[in-house]
Amino acid sequence: MATTSYLEAVSGGMVAAAAFSDDDAAVQAVTLLRESGVREQDIAVLASDSHRADLVAGGRAWLPGKGWGGLRYRLRRMLPGGIIPRDVRKRYASAMNEGKIVVVAAADGQPPDTIAALLHQARGEAVDQWWQQPTYIFAPPELAGPF
């Protein structure tokens, strides 16, 4: 079965996310997640400024659209809302418009409660958990690795 990061191609999976107004807090969140065993492909850093998101990710987290290609991806980018899923936009649109960074982590090997606690420990705001449909913000199936 093909997967998008940990998300099954058809059903999706649990994610946890938080908004960070401070870049250092977002970097700390990514570091905490990586040290607790969350894979790079299962952490996405979202920001209205892609350069800022890249600096926070620092090669330890995934950026939306990284590694994706093909006609479906290009068409999706042109649609309103782009590649950021509706669930994420609904929860964090105002935070991103205010210049905050959003860190989204897939609950692959750990319960989403644990990931949410780590995000809260890193001073995350609006920490939330939900069931996410497959999305382009995580790694494409060929880069996700064996499961």
N, CA and C atoms as a LAMMPS dump frame, in Angstrom:
ITEM: TIMESTEP
0
ITEM: NUMBER OF ATOMS
441
ITEM: BOX BOUNDS ff ff ff
-5.0000000000000000e+02 5.0000000000000000e+02
-5.0000000000000000e+02 5.0000000000000000e+02
-5.0000000000000000e+02 5.0000000000000000e+02
ITEM: ATOMS id mol type element x y z
1 1 1 N 0.849 -1.173 0
2 1 2 C 0 0 0
3 1 3 C 0.893 1.234 0
4 2 1 N 0.612 2.172 -0.856
5 2 2 C 1.38 3.417 -0.907
6 2 3 C 1.016 4.292 0.276
7 3 1 N 1.982 5.02 0.76
8 3 2 C 1.724 5.904 1.886
9 3 3 C 2.285 7.286 1.621
10 4 1 N 1.724 8.269 2.269
11 4 2 C 2.242 9.616 2.27
12 4 3 C 2.788 9.822 3.662
13 5 1 N 4.102 9.753 3.796
14 5 2 C 4.731 9.696 5.099
15 5 3 C 4.092 8.532 5.822
16 6 1 N 3.533 8.735 6.981
17 6 2 C 2.896 7.646 7.703
18 6 3 C 1.442 7.492 7.286
19 7 1 N 0.909 8.467 6.565
20 7 2 C -0.511 8.471 6.246
21 7 3 C -0.828 7.458 5.159
22 8 1 N -1.77 6.569 5.4
23 8 2 C -2.169 5.621 4.379
24 8 3 C -2.788 6.369 3.223
25 9 1 N -2.58 5.861 2.011
26 9 2 C -2.997 6.564 0.799
27 9 3 C -4.493 6.842 0.772
28 10 1 N -5.289 6.011 1.398
29 10 2 C -6.72 6.18 1.326
30 10 3 C -7.295 6.807 2.586
31 11 1 N -6.838 6.374 3.74
32 11 2 C -7.518 6.749 4.968
33 11 3 C -6.923 7.929 5.714
34 12 1 N -5.623 8.106 5.726
35 12 2 C -5.004 9.184 6.489
36 12 3 C -4.556 8.708 7.851
37 13 1 N -4.378 9.628 8.803
38 13 2 C -3.92 9.275 10.137
39 13 3 C -3.952 10.465 11.071
40 14 1 N -3.575 10.233 12.323
41 14 2 C -3.592 11.27 13.356
42 14 3 C -2.377 12.186 13.245
43 15 1 N -2.614 13.476 13.453
44 15 2 C -1.542 14.463 13.511
45 15 3 C -1.768 15.352 14.727
46 16 1 N -0.706 16.008 15.16
47 16 2 C -0.774 17.023 16.21
48 16 3 C -0.019 18.234 15.692
49 17 1 N -0.468 19.421 16.052
50 17 2 C 0.161 20.641 15.551
51 17 3 C 0.065 21.745 16.593
52 18 1 N 0.92 22.754 16.405
53 18 2 C 0.909 23.933 17.266
54 18 3 C 1.478 25.115 16.49
55 19 1 N 1.093 26.312 16.908
56 19 2 C 1.612 27.546 16.318
57 19 3 C 2.656 28.133 17.258
58 20 1 N 3.677 28.757 16.676
59 20 2 C 4.766 29.352 17.452
60 20 3 C 5.025 30.76 16.936
61 21 1 N 4.991 31.734 17.843
62 21 2 C 5.263 33.116 17.452
63 21 3 C 6.761 33.4 17.447
64 22 1 N 7.518 32.588 18.136
65 22 2 C 8.966 32.752 18.264
66 22 3 C 9.672 31.662 17.454
67 23 1 N 10.597 32.057 16.576
68 23 2 C 11.337 31.082 15.773
69 23 3 C 12.113 30.102 16.642
70 24 1 N 12.685 30.595 17.733
71 24 2 C 13.458 29.722 18.619
72 24 3 C 12.582 28.642 19.247
73 25 1 N 11.353 28.988 19.592
74 25 2 C 10.435 28.003 20.161
75 25 3 C 10.059 26.955 19.114
76 26 1 N 9.884 27.378 17.868
77 26 2 C 9.577 26.432 16.79
78 26 3 C 10.756 25.495 16.547
79 27 1 N 11.98 26.039 16.583
80 27 2 C 13.176 25.205 16.43
81 27 3 C 13.272 24.219 17.588
82 28 1 N 12.962 24.675 18.789
83 28 2 C 12.98 23.793 19.956
84 28 3 C 11.949 22.683 19.809
85 29 1 N 10.772 23.001 19.257
86 29 2 C 9.739 21.987 19.046
87 29 3 C 10.207 20.926 18.066
88 30 1 N 10.814 21.36 16.967
89 30 2 C 11.332 20.402 15.985
90 30 3 C 12.416 19.539 16.621
91 31 1 N 13.289 20.15 17.402
92 31 2 C 14.357 19.411 18.079
93 31 3 C 13.782 18.398 19.06
94 32 1 N 12.808 18.795 19.86
95 32 2 C 12.178 17.873 20.811
96 32 3 C 11.525 16.692 20.094
97 33 1 N 10.836 16.98 18.997
98 33 2 C 10.184 15.909 18.249
99 33 3 C 11.208 14.933 17.675
100 34 1 N 12.283 15.467 17.101
101 34 2 C 13.328 14.607 16.517
102 34 3 C 14.007 13.772 17.599
103 35 1 N 14.287 14.378 18.746
104 35 2 C 14.942 13.647 19.831
105 35 3 C 14.034 12.574 20.426
106 36 1 N 12.736 12.733 20.264
107 36 2 C 11.818 11.725 20.797
108 36 3 C 11.512 10.629 19.774
109 37 1 N 12.172 10.671 18.638
110 37 2 C 12.043 9.588 17.672
111 37 3 C 11.121 9.854 16.499
112 38 1 N 10.588 11.055 16.373
113 38 2 C 9.744 11.376 15.23
114 38 3 C 10.653 11.616 14.023
115 39 1 N 10.336 10.959 12.907
116 39 2 C 11.174 11.063 11.709
117 39 3 C 10.998 12.401 11.003
118 40 1 N 12.013 12.787 10.252
119 40 2 C 11.982 14.033 9.48
120 40 3 C 10.756 14.087 8.575
121 41 1 N 10.425 12.967 7.933
122 41 2 C 9.299 12.921 7.008
123 41 3 C 7.958 13.123 7.7
124 42 1 N 7.924 12.964 9.016
125 42 2 C 6.671 13.07 9.755
126 42 3 C 6.498 14.404 10.466
127 43 1 N 7.393 15.359 10.209
128 43 2 C 7.295 16.702 10.793
129 43 3 C 7.243 17.696 9.639
130 44 1 N 6.239 18.554 9.633
131 44 2 C 6.137 19.584 8.603
132 44 3 C 6.155 20.956 9.262
133 45 1 N 6.911 21.876 8.671
134 45 2 C 6.997 23.25 9.165
135 45 3 C 6.316 24.15 8.137
136 46 1 N 5.296 24.869 8.582
137 46 2 C 4.521 25.745 7.706
138 46 3 C 4.655 27.187 8.17
139 47 1 N 4.828 28.088 7.223
140 47 2 C 4.885 29.521 7.522
141 47 3 C 4.487 30.289 6.276
142 48 1 N 4.031 31.511 6.455
143 48 2 C 3.669 32.327 5.303
144 48 3 C 4.915 32.693 4.487
145 49 1 N 6.075 32.705 5.123
146 49 2 C 7.352 32.963 4.458
147 49 3 C 8.118 31.638 4.352
148 50 1 N 8.273 31.122 3.129
149 50 2 C 8.916 29.815 2.942
150 50 3 C 10.379 29.814 3.389
151 51 1 N 11.07 30.945 3.266
152 51 2 C 12.472 31.017 3.716
153 51 3 C 12.556 30.84 5.235
154 52 1 N 11.635 31.459 5.936
155 52 2 C 11.595 31.335 7.398
156 52 3 C 11.288 29.888 7.8
157 53 1 N 10.366 29.247 7.114
158 53 2 C 10.048 27.842 7.394
159 53 3 C 11.269 26.957 7.137
160 54 1 N 12.007 27.251 6.09
161 54 2 C 13.216 26.485 5.777
162 54 3 C 14.267 26.64 6.866
163 55 1 N 14.425 27.842 7.398
164 55 2 C 15.382 28.068 8.479
165 55 3 C 14.988 27.306 9.745
166 56 1 N 13.709 27.282 10.055
167 56 2 C 13.243 26.565 11.241
168 56 3 C 13.4 25.063 11.047
169 57 1 N 13.059 24.566 9.863
170 57 2 C 13.173 23.123 9.591
171 57 3 C 14.621 22.674 9.665
172 58 1 N 15.522 23.453 9.111
173 58 2 C 16.951 23.178 9.204
174 58 3 C 17.376 21.768 8.817
175 59 1 N 16.71 21.147 7.853
176 59 2 C 17.079 19.807 7.443
177 59 3 C 16.606 18.719 8.402
178 60 1 N 15.857 19.104 9.438
179 60 2 C 15.362 18.128 10.415
180 60 3 C 13.86 17.941 10.308
181 61 1 N 13.226 18.659 9.408
182 61 2 C 11.78 18.575 9.228
183 61 3 C 11.46 18.76 7.749
184 62 1 N 10.258 18.438 7.386
185 62 2 C 9.81 18.483 5.999
186 62 3 C 9.153 19.814 5.7
187 63 1 N 9.261 20.279 4.465
188 63 2 C 8.6 21.505 4.025
189 63 3 C 7.483 21.139 3.051
190 64 1 N 6.376 21.851 3.051
191 64 2 C 5.262 21.515 2.166
192 64 3 C 5.696 21.473 0.707
193 65 1 N 5.319 20.404 0.025
194 65 2 C 5.619 20.264 -1.391
195 65 3 C 6.985 19.693 -1.708
196 66 1 N 7.873 19.602 -0.739
197 66 2 C 9.224 19.093 -0.977
198 66 3 C 9.153 17.648 -1.466
199 67 1 N 9.788 17.378 -2.598
200 67 2 C 9.835 16.022 -3.125
201 67 3 C 8.656 15.627 -3.99
202 68 1 N 7.628 16.456 -4.042
203 68 2 C 6.454 16.124 -4.836
204 68 3 C 6.61 16.65 -6.252
205 69 1 N 5.952 16.027 -7.192
206 69 2 C 5.94 16.457 -8.588
207 69 3 C 4.729 15.862 -9.267
208 70 1 N 4.665 15.982 -10.548
209 70 2 C 3.555 15.407 -11.289
210 70 3 C 2.416 16.377 -11.488
211 71 1 N 1.524 15.975 -12.345
212 71 2 C 0.411 16.824 -12.744
213 71 3 C -0.563 17.097 -11.597
214 72 1 N -0.902 16.056 -10.811
215 72 2 C -1.844 16.258 -9.701
216 72 3 C -1.315 17.28 -8.705
217 73 1 N -0.019 17.218 -8.39
218 73 2 C 0.578 18.166 -7.448
219 73 3 C 0.545 19.591 -8.017
220 74 1 N 0.914 19.742 -9.29
221 74 2 C 0.927 21.075 -9.902
222 74 3 C -0.478 21.677 -9.978
223 75 1 N -1.464 20.845 -10.289
224 75 2 C -2.84 21.337 -10.315
225 75 3 C -3.298 21.741 -8.917
226 76 1 N -2.963 20.95 -7.924
227 76 2 C -3.359 21.235 -6.544
228 76 3 C -2.763 22.556 -6.065
229 77 1 N -1.521 22.835 -6.458
230 77 2 C -0.879 24.095 -6.063
231 77 3 C -1.607 25.309 -6.61
232 78 1 N -2.241 25.153 -7.781
233 78 2 C -2.918 26.287 -8.411
234 78 3 C -4.311 26.538 -7.841
235 79 1 N -4.89 25.555 -7.172
236 79 2 C -6.229 25.721 -6.6
237 79 3 C -6.183 26.643 -5.383
238 80 1 N -7.308 27.276 -5.055
239 80 2 C -7.342 28.109 -3.853
240 80 3 C -6.968 27.288 -2.615
241 81 1 N -6.136 27.846 -1.781
242 81 2 C -5.666 27.128 -0.592
243 81 3 C -4.372 26.386 -0.841
244 82 1 N -4.054 26.135 -2.11
245 82 2 C -2.795 25.472 -2.441
246 82 3 C -2.7 24.073 -1.871
247 83 1 N -1.504 23.695 -1.429
248 83 2 C -1.268 22.34 -0.952
249 83 3 C -1.492 22.181 0.546
250 84 1 N -1.728 23.286 1.245
251 84 2 C -1.992 23.205 2.683
252 84 3 C -3.411 22.656 2.866
253 85 1 N -3.566 21.557 3.588
254 85 2 C -4.889 20.949 3.74
255 85 3 C -5.888 21.859 4.454
256 86 1 N -7.15 21.656 4.139
257 86 2 C -8.233 22.469 4.704
258 86 3 C -8.247 22.411 6.23
259 87 1 N -7.998 21.231 6.803
260 87 2 C -7.999 21.103 8.264
261 87 3 C -6.947 21.997 8.907
262 88 1 N -5.777 22.074 8.299
263 88 2 C -4.702 22.916 8.83
264 88 3 C -5.051 24.386 8.625
265 89 1 N -5.545 24.738 7.443
266 89 2 C -5.925 26.131 7.178
267 89 3 C -7.017 26.591 8.136
268 90 1 N -7.994 25.727 8.388
269 90 2 C -9.104 26.083 9.27
270 90 3 C -8.608 26.369 10.686
271 91 1 N -7.666 25.569 11.164
272 91 2 C -7.184 25.721 12.537
273 91 3 C -6.121 26.814 12.685
274 92 1 N -5.275 27.015 11.653
275 92 2 C -4.091 27.859 11.827
276 92 3 C -3.96 28.995 10.812
277 93 1 N -4.995 29.303 10.06
278 93 2 C -4.91 30.39 9.08
279 93 3 C -4.626 31.725 9.745
280 94 1 N -5.322 32.03 10.822
281 94 2 C -5.096 33.322 11.486
282 94 3 C -3.699 33.392 12.087
283 95 1 N -3.209 32.277 12.63
284 95 2 C -1.859 32.26 13.194
285 95 3 C -0.82 32.498 12.103
286 96 1 N -0.987 31.86 10.954
287 96 2 C -0.031 32.053 9.857
288 96 3 C -0.12 33.467 9.299
289 97 1 N -1.323 34.035 9.257
290 97 2 C -1.479 35.421 8.796
291 97 3 C -0.819 36.409 9.749
292 98 1 N -0.722 36.036 11.033
293 98 2 C -0.058 36.881 12.027
294 98 3 C 1.455 36.687 12.022
295 99 1 N 1.964 35.83 11.135
296 99 2 C 3.396 35.604 11.034
297 99 3 C 3.926 34.489 11.912
298 100 1 N 3.038 33.676 12.45
299 100 2 C 3.479 32.564 13.297
300 100 3 C 3.868 31.356 12.446
301 101 1 N 4.656 30.495 13.036
302 101 2 C 5.085 29.262 12.381
303 101 3 C 4.252 28.124 12.945
304 102 1 N 3.815 27.221 12.079
305 102 2 C 3.034 26.065 12.497
306 102 3 C 3.867 24.804 12.273
307 103 1 N 3.975 24.001 13.315
308 103 2 C 4.668 22.712 13.235
309 103 3 C 3.616 21.627 13.331
310 104 1 N 3.565 20.757 12.319
311 104 2 C 2.606 19.656 12.262
312 104 3 C 3.41 18.363 12.296
313 105 1 N 3.03 17.445 13.18
314 105 2 C 3.748 16.174 13.297
315 105 3 C 2.765 15.018 13.171
316 106 1 N 3.146 14.045 12.368
317 106 2 C 2.341 12.841 12.2
318 106 3 C 2.601 11.893 13.356
319 107 1 N 1.535 11.321 13.869
320 107 2 C 1.65 10.371 14.98
321 107 3 C 1.933 8.99 14.405
322 108 1 N 3.183 8.754 14.052
323 108 2 C 3.565 7.486 13.438
324 108 3 C 3.845 6.438 14.501
325 109 1 N 4.899 6.616 15.278
326 109 2 C 5.273 5.634 16.28
327 109 3 C 4.83 5.994 17.679
328 110 1 N 4.277 7.182 17.844
329 110 2 C 3.888 7.65 19.176
330 110 3 C 2.433 8.105 19.154
331 111 1 N 1.77 8.058 20.293
332 111 2 C 0.396 8.571 20.339
333 111 3 C 0.378 10.078 20.087
334 112 1 N -0.686 10.584 19.486
335 112 2 C -0.767 12.026 19.24
336 112 3 C -0.743 12.845 20.527
337 113 1 N -1.202 12.258 21.63
338 113 2 C -1.151 12.963 22.915
339 113 3 C 0.282 13.273 23.324
340 114 1 N 1.179 12.333 23.073
341 114 2 C 2.593 12.533 23.405
342 114 3 C 3.188 13.646 22.562
343 115 1 N 2.879 13.64 21.278
344 115 2 C 3.388 14.687 20.386
345 115 3 C 2.82 16.04 20.79
346 116 1 N 1.535 16.086 21.118
347 116 2 C 0.92 17.341 21.565
348 116 3 C 1.573 17.844 22.845
349 117 1 N 1.918 16.945 23.757
350 117 2 C 2.59 17.347 24.998
351 117 3 C 3.971 17.936 24.702
352 118 1 N 4.687 17.365 23.756
353 118 2 C 5.993 17.909 23.377
354 118 3 C 5.851 19.303 22.757
355 119 1 N 4.834 19.483 21.924
356 119 2 C 4.599 20.794 21.316
357 119 3 C 4.226 21.828 22.372
358 120 1 N 3.448 21.414 23.352
359 120 2 C 3.081 22.313 24.451
360 120 3 C 4.308 22.65 25.299
361 121 1 N 5.158 21.664 25.528
362 121 2 C 6.388 21.871 26.302
363 121 3 C 7.314 22.878 25.619
364 122 1 N 7.266 22.924 24.288
365 122 2 C 8.096 23.867 23.534
366 122 3 C 7.433 25.239 23.393
367 123 1 N 6.42 25.52 24.212
368 123 2 C 5.704 26.803 24.224
369 123 3 C 4.819 27.017 22.992
370 124 1 N 4.239 25.937 22.502
371 124 2 C 3.329 26.037 21.37
372 124 3 C 1.972 26.58 21.777
373 125 1 N 1.366 27.313 20.872
374 125 2 C 0.034 27.873 21.096
375 125 3 C -0.958 27.098 20.234
376 126 1 N -2.201 27.056 20.659
377 126 2 C -3.272 26.397 19.906
378 126 3 C -2.895 24.96 19.542
379 127 1 N -2.383 24.222 20.504
380 127 2 C -2.013 22.816 20.275
381 127 3 C -3.293 22.032 20.005
382 128 1 N -3.291 21.253 18.935
383 128 2 C -4.487 20.525 18.545
384 128 3 C -4.099 19.184 17.932
385 129 1 N -5.049 18.244 17.945
386 129 2 C -4.872 16.92 17.345
387 129 3 C -6.105 16.628 16.498
388 130 1 N -5.914 15.939 15.365
389 130 2 C -7.041 15.575 14.526
390 130 3 C -6.633 14.474 13.553
391 131 1 N -7.636 13.903 12.901
392 131 2 C -7.429 12.909 11.866
393 131 3 C -7.213 13.661 10.559
394 132 1 N -6.067 13.449 9.913
395 132 2 C -5.717 14.167 8.688
396 132 3 C -5.767 13.233 7.49
397 133 1 N -6.429 13.68 6.449
398 133 2 C -6.423 12.947 5.191
399 133 3 C -5.02 13.042 4.577
400 134 1 N -4.658 12.152 3.646
401 134 2 C -3.346 12.253 2.99
402 134 3 C -3.14 13.649 2.41
403 135 1 N -1.909 14.137 2.488
404 135 2 C -1.629 15.525 2.137
405 135 3 C -0.234 15.689 1.562
406 136 1 N -0.031 16.798 0.861
407 136 2 C 1.257 17.106 0.241
408 136 3 C 2.235 17.78 1.203
409 137 1 N 1.865 18.003 2.461
410 137 2 C 2.806 18.657 3.365
411 137 3 C 3.83 17.68 3.939
412 138 1 N 3.545 16.371 3.823
413 138 2 C 4.5 15.359 4.273
414 138 3 C 5.205 14.754 3.069
415 139 1 N 6.149 13.863 3.306
416 139 2 C 6.963 13.262 2.253
417 139 3 C 6.121 12.43 1.285
418 140 1 N 6.521 12.412 -0.005
419 140 2 C 5.837 11.54 -0.96
420 140 3 C 6.139 10.072 -0.645
421 141 1 N 5.308 9.154 -1.14
422 141 2 C 5.455 7.736 -0.804
423 141 3 C 6.856 7.159 -1.041
424 142 1 N 7.499 7.555 -2.132
425 142 2 C 8.815 6.981 -2.439
426 142 3 C 9.906 7.427 -1.485
427 143 1 N 9.679 8.512 -0.733
428 143 2 C 10.668 8.985 0.233
429 143 3 C 10.292 8.683 1.672
430 144 1 N 9.117 8.1 1.877
431 144 2 C 8.633 7.888 3.235
432 144 3 C 9.336 6.735 3.94
433 145 1 N 9.89 5.785 3.224
434 145 2 C 10.616 4.695 3.846
435 145 3 C 9.732 3.514 4.204
436 146 1 N 10.346 2.422 4.627
437 146 2 C 9.575 1.217 4.937
438 146 3 C 8.756 1.353 6.214
439 147 1 N 7.614 0.676 6.254
440 147 2 C 6.749 0.769 7.421
441 147 3 C 6.432 -0.61 7.926
